[in-house]
Amino acid sequence: MAHATKRKPRVGWVGASCAVALVCGATPSSAQTSGAAFDTAATNHATQMLKDGRKIFRFETFGSEAFWGDTLELHKAIAGAKNGGVGPGVSPKAALAVGLKVDADALSEA
């Protein structure tokens, strides 16, 4: 004896696209953007994305501060025993020579 199953109705790409357009408030007139306005909007968006990306890669540590700071306590080795750390420490010139970065904008004028 064959077992009958109910089939779920399928929504095609056209139906799904129309549903998204209706939910998002798109109408044929608002969906059409002139060439110059579109280019300006795309350029502004791309510029903002580049600014956001630069900010992320400049200030985001992606969790590495837990390894370098909490696990290795690298900041203590760089500071040295004279400055509350451990070992001989690292001079500013040596730190720059091995690749540590300095945020000049974060430094005081002195």
N, C-alpha and C positions, 0 to 999 in steps of 0.2 A: 504494500500500500504506500503510495507516494505521500510525502509530508509536504503540506503547503506552507510556504513562508510568506509573510508580508514583505513587500519591497518598500523601502523608503523612497520617497520621491527624490529625484536628483535635481539639483540646481546647477544649470550650466554656467559657463563663464559669463555669458551675456547677462543672465539673471543676477549673478553675484555682483557683476559690475554695476548694474542698475541699482541694486540695493545699496551698495557702497556710495554711489553718487547721490542717492536720495538721502541717506543718513548724513552725509557730509554737507548736504545743502548745495551740491553742484547742479547747475542748470546749463543747458547748452550755451547760453550767452555768457555765463561766468566761467565756463570751462575754456572758452576761447580767449586767448590773450594775444595782443598784438606782438609782433616780432620785437620791436624796440623795448616795450615794457617787459616782455619775457626775458630778454637779454639782460636788462638792468636788474631785474629780480634775481636772475640766476647768478649774475656777477656779485651782487650784494650778499647772497646766500653763501657763495663759494668763499668770499672774503671773510665772512663771519666764521665759517667752518675752519679756515686756516688760522684765524686768531685763536679760536677755541682749542684747536689742536696744539698750537705752540704753547698755550697756557698749560694744557694738560701735561705735555712732555717736559715743561720747565718745572712745574711744581708738584706733579703727582709722583709718588714714590713707588706705587704699585706693590706696596707691602714690604719693600726691601728695608725700610727703616727698622723693622722688627729684627731682621737678621743682623744688620750692621750695628745697630745700636743696642738692642736688648741681648742678643746672643753673643756677639763678638765684643761689644762695648768699645768699638773702634774710636769713639769720641774721647774716651779716657786715654787711649794710647797716643792720640794726636795731641791732647792737652799736656800730657806728661805729669810727673809727680809734683813738679813745682806749681802746677795749676790745678791740683786736685785730682789728677788722673793717675796713670801708672807709667812706669818706665821713663826714659829720657825725654819723650815727647818728640814732636816734629816742628821744625821751624816753618814759618810761613813760606819761605823760599823753597824749602824741601817739599812742602805740601803741594805747592803749585807745580813743582818739577815732576811729581808722581801722578799728577792729573786731577787733584782735588779742584773743584770749581769754586769761584768766589762770585757772589752776587754783589757787584759793586754798588748797585742801587740800594742794597740793604745796609751798607756800611755808613757810619757817621762820617762827616767831613774830616774829622781829626784822623 
